[in-house]
Structures are given as structure tokens and as C-alpha cells.
Amino acid sequence: MNLDIIGDIHGCYVEFEKLTKKLGYDWITGLPVHPLGRHLAFVGDLTDRGPESIKTARLVWDLAANRKSAFYVPGNHCNKLYRYLLGNKVQTTHGLETTVSEFMSLNSEQKNEFRDKFIHLYESAPLYHVLDQGRLVIAHAGIREDYIGKDHSKVKTFVLYGDITGQTNPDGTPVRRDWAKNYQGKAIIVYGHTPVREPRVLNNTYNIDTGAVFGGNLTALRYPEMELVSVPSSMPLVREKFREIN
């Protein structure tokens, strides 16, 4: 299994295209295809805050749900957009407002098409992927070793939001424990969710959310080579959005 696992895109479509080209993907057909048969995988949070959320989500729907040629797991932003598109009452804050603004600019036919595609993408995705005979797990915010293979509500909360304490930071984001420090499993865990300036490799876990939407980089992990590949973001740098982890 040869994968290129992409960190949180958050609507940074241009950076995604640059990264896949750097990884050797060909875009002649309008979709990224690798000449050696490698496949893309996504850790979630395709949308929100960045300039091209709708375009990004459409592309991943085509790859993962329609053609089944890529792997996708939802992030917390994906979950919120899904609930919004279902008509549930959600607060259009923390980045969702940018995706909703794009969505509202579509005509009714385009809205219906996008709604159907994203709901299909979300509902057809697992909470997390266990791949390569259990050697690799892709989960948006990570996963505890004892949760692998389970899908109850605590697992869903952990996978979408991380190891939250129930408390909130001054900016309204949840306080999260550093689960990776205590991870001792044999499976490689690849995740995102928490923006870091450089990919964080610890105890067989790889955080590849390098804050593309906050002016950092968009990062991919090549598997099984375990090679990290990044491209710089065109977005302005917002230093306070990066979590400093020792």
C-alpha cells in the first residue's frame, strides 16, 4: 500500500494542487493521478477558513466517494458542515462562515448538487481508517490505542476533537490533553487537527497539520516511506494559531 496522506487542507486548494504535483501526481484529467499507482488519503478538515472550500470538498468527493481511489476520514469541521447541510442548527463560526458564504453564492441547482455530494462523502466515510493490515491508522485528531477497532460515542469525540478535558481556552477552543505522549501502540497513527509549525513525530504518531490556512505549510506523509513533504502556504501567517508542543 503506497499512500500520500495529506494534512488539514481547510480550503487551501492551490496549496493542495502544488503539494500533489510535488509528490508526482499528474493533473491532466483534472484530477490528481499518480503514474506509479499511489493513492491519496485525507485526515479531514477539507473546508473552512481558506478561500476554496467548496472546490476542495468536491474534489475529495470525486476521489474518495465517487471513484473510491482515495481514503478520507472526517474532521470536526467536516462534521459541522455536514450538520449544517442537513439543516441542523449550528453556529456559523470558527471558519464555517467562509464555507457557508461560498455555498450561499451558488445557485439552487449547485447548492443541491454540493449538498448531496458532501453528505454522501461524509456518510460513506469511516470514523477512522485502519489500513495495511492494522499497521496504519488515519484519524483526524488521533486515536488512543484501546479505541482502535471501536466506534462508540467516546471514540467519535476523541477522533473528531482530540482528548478534550471539557474546559475551554480563552478563544473558545477546547482544552486538549497531549494523547500522543502516552501512545505506546505498534500501529502508526497519522492525524492533524492541532496546527504545529513543523510535523510532530512522537511515539509512532505523526501530526501533519502544519497550519496551511494559518500561513504555515501543507504537509503530506508518504507511506510506507515515512517521508514528509511540504509546500508553503500563500495565506498570511497567524502565529497564535499554532500550538507549541514540547
Legacy VTK file of the C-alpha trace (Angstrom):
# vtk DataFile Version 3.0
C-alpha trace
ASCII
DATASET POLYDATA
POINTS 246 float
0.000 0.000 0.000
1.560 3.250 -1.191
-0.183 6.341 0.142
0.344 10.073 0.284
-1.525 11.268 3.369
-2.490 14.955 3.242
-2.842 17.180 6.309
-5.738 19.566 7.024
-6.416 21.493 3.787
-9.076 23.952 5.065
-9.944 25.200 1.596
-6.316 25.823 0.538
-6.870 24.252 -2.876
-3.912 25.919 -4.609
-1.527 24.558 -1.978
-3.122 21.113 -2.330
-2.557 21.129 -6.073
1.070 22.258 -5.617
1.687 19.571 -2.998
0.290 16.757 -5.116
2.364 17.884 -8.104
5.448 17.903 -5.862
4.507 14.332 -4.885
4.454 13.351 -8.549
0.732 13.461 -9.299
-0.461 14.331 -12.804
-3.467 16.675 -13.231
-4.057 16.235 -16.990
-7.551 14.776 -16.411
-8.452 17.494 -13.880
-7.847 15.075 -11.008
-4.566 14.109 -9.322
-3.399 10.712 -10.624
-0.033 9.171 -9.773
1.823 7.390 -12.604
3.047 4.691 -10.196
-0.408 3.995 -8.787
-0.003 5.743 -5.434
-3.193 6.887 -3.716
-4.112 9.965 -1.701
-5.509 9.930 1.822
-7.005 12.842 3.747
-7.036 13.412 7.518
-10.170 15.583 7.333
-10.976 19.280 7.723
-11.188 19.880 3.999
-13.133 23.117 4.407
-13.452 26.366 6.430
-11.255 29.460 6.710
-9.478 29.011 3.382
-10.503 30.513 0.017
-11.715 27.427 -1.888
-13.570 25.085 0.453
-16.318 24.046 -1.975
-13.820 23.196 -4.722
-11.689 21.189 -2.284
-14.636 19.200 -0.932
-15.946 18.473 -4.444
-12.567 17.097 -5.488
-12.271 14.829 -2.447
-15.843 13.611 -3.001
-14.882 12.651 -6.559
-11.719 10.841 -5.447
-12.902 9.155 -2.247
-16.672 8.651 -2.565
-17.281 8.595 -6.313
-14.177 6.887 -7.736
-13.102 5.210 -4.485
-9.479 5.902 -5.402
-8.587 7.802 -2.203
-9.092 7.478 1.541
-10.894 10.129 3.584
-11.816 10.489 7.246
-13.931 13.393 8.504
-12.647 16.108 10.798
-14.601 18.252 13.241
-15.052 20.966 10.589
-16.392 18.323 8.181
-18.813 17.178 10.873
-20.077 20.709 11.438
-20.546 21.367 7.722
-22.375 18.038 7.419
-24.769 19.042 10.201
-25.278 22.450 8.589
-26.123 20.869 5.219
-28.596 18.532 6.929
-30.404 21.643 8.142
-29.402 21.281 11.782
-28.918 24.399 13.857
-25.184 25.084 14.072
-23.221 28.253 14.765
-21.564 29.506 11.594
-18.368 30.472 13.426
-14.746 29.247 13.734
-14.368 29.164 9.954
-17.680 27.658 8.875
-18.852 31.141 7.908
-16.387 31.172 4.977
-17.709 27.884 3.584
-21.314 28.973 4.101
-20.548 32.222 2.243
-19.239 30.197 -0.715
-22.232 27.872 -0.510
-24.732 30.744 -0.465
-23.195 32.197 -3.636
-24.162 29.043 -5.570
-27.434 28.820 -7.474
-30.089 26.408 -6.199
-29.058 23.584 -8.515
-25.398 23.917 -7.490
-26.391 24.044 -3.815
-28.382 20.837 -4.113
-25.568 19.129 -6.001
-22.929 20.150 -3.447
-25.180 19.224 -0.525
-25.791 15.751 -1.949
-22.111 15.176 -2.695
-20.811 16.298 0.691
-23.441 14.344 2.619
-22.527 11.284 0.529
-18.811 11.829 1.197
-19.355 12.215 4.940
-21.788 9.339 5.365
-19.696 6.916 3.315
-16.534 7.617 5.329
-15.444 5.656 8.404
-14.650 7.497 11.635
-11.034 6.476 11.056
-9.211 4.194 8.637
-7.285 1.108 9.742
-5.078 0.207 6.783
-2.207 -2.068 5.748
-3.319 -4.970 7.976
-3.511 -2.744 11.038
-0.081 -1.146 10.631
-1.509 2.293 9.802
-4.385 4.274 11.298
-5.583 7.601 9.900
-7.735 9.571 12.350
-8.441 13.298 12.232
-7.425 14.241 15.790
-5.697 10.959 16.607
-6.872 7.893 18.485
-5.985 6.040 21.666
-4.624 2.528 21.233
-7.528 0.945 23.140
-10.056 2.737 20.893
-8.763 1.195 17.650
-11.449 -1.123 16.299
-14.227 0.567 18.301
-16.754 3.206 17.262
-18.774 4.240 20.324
-19.508 7.874 21.143
-16.302 8.430 23.164
-14.263 7.211 20.204
-16.125 9.586 17.876
-15.487 12.542 20.195
-11.800 11.645 20.512
-11.283 11.156 16.772
-13.026 14.432 15.853
-11.864 16.711 18.680
-8.902 15.051 20.390
-8.545 14.181 24.068
-10.660 17.062 25.324
-10.998 17.891 29.029
-14.376 19.617 28.884
-12.758 23.002 29.592
-12.255 25.766 27.045
-9.387 28.091 26.182
-9.916 31.889 26.142
-10.542 31.762 22.368
-13.348 29.251 22.833
-11.444 26.202 21.619
-11.486 23.089 23.828
-8.569 22.293 26.136
-6.941 19.080 24.902
-4.620 16.606 26.594
-1.487 15.531 24.734
-2.539 11.943 23.992
0.468 11.275 21.717
2.889 11.499 24.683
1.284 8.397 26.165
0.736 6.402 22.981
2.577 3.062 23.044
0.901 1.174 20.198
2.589 -0.542 17.267
0.262 0.970 14.654
1.416 4.230 13.090
-1.163 6.951 13.806
-1.364 9.780 11.268
-3.512 12.742 12.271
-3.951 16.505 12.104
-6.391 18.841 13.895
-3.798 20.675 16.036
-1.715 23.116 13.956
2.028 22.810 14.566
4.816 24.729 12.803
6.671 21.519 11.904
5.281 17.967 11.617
5.347 16.361 15.044
6.670 12.800 15.193
6.312 11.133 18.601
5.780 7.538 19.766
4.759 6.248 16.324
2.358 9.176 15.812
2.582 11.810 13.088
0.778 15.159 13.348
0.819 16.550 9.796
-1.414 19.611 10.308
1.191 22.290 9.706
-1.349 25.096 9.531
-1.700 25.763 5.802
-4.696 28.020 6.405
-2.758 29.978 9.045
0.220 30.706 6.809
2.262 27.611 7.660
2.691 24.705 5.255
0.532 21.996 3.731
2.193 18.694 4.540
1.940 15.138 3.266
3.334 11.927 4.733
4.454 9.369 2.153
3.678 5.840 3.358
5.389 3.399 3.773
8.486 5.548 3.083
7.587 7.772 6.080
8.885 10.779 4.164
7.395 14.201 4.956
6.809 16.568 2.039
5.534 20.146 2.412
4.713 23.234 0.377
4.474 26.753 1.848
1.116 28.435 2.276
0.114 31.585 0.435
-2.033 32.646 3.410
-0.839 35.258 5.936
0.954 33.866 8.984
-1.123 33.823 12.192
1.414 32.767 14.819
-1.017 32.472 17.709
-2.935 29.703 15.955
-0.026 27.281 16.221
0.251 25.133 19.275
3.691 24.968 20.811
4.253 21.384 21.914
7.349 20.141 23.715
LINES 1 247
246 0 1 2 3 4 5 6 7 8 9 10 11 12 13 14 15 16 17 18 19 20 21 22 23 24 25 26 27 28 29 30 31 32 33 34 35 36 37 38 39 40 41 42 43 44 45 46 47 48 49 50 51 52 53 54 55 56 57 58 59 60 61 62 63 64 65 66 67 68 69 70 71 72 73 74 75 76 77 78 79 80 81 82 83 84 85 86 87 88 89 90 91 92 93 94 95 96 97 98 99 100 101 102 103 104 105 106 107 108 109 110 111 112 113 114 115 116 117 118 119 120 121 122 123 124 125 126 127 128 129 130 131 132 133 134 135 136 137 138 139 140 141 142 143 144 145 146 147 148 149 150 151 152 153 154 155 156 157 158 159 160 161 162 163 164 165 166 167 168 169 170 171 172 173 174 175 176 177 178 179 180 181 182 183 184 185 186 187 188 189 190 191 192 193 194 195 196 197 198 199 200 201 202 203 204 205 206 207 208 209 210 211 212 213 214 215 216 217 218 219 220 221 222 223 224 225 226 227 228 229 230 231 232 233 234 235 236 237 238 239 240 241 242 243 244 245
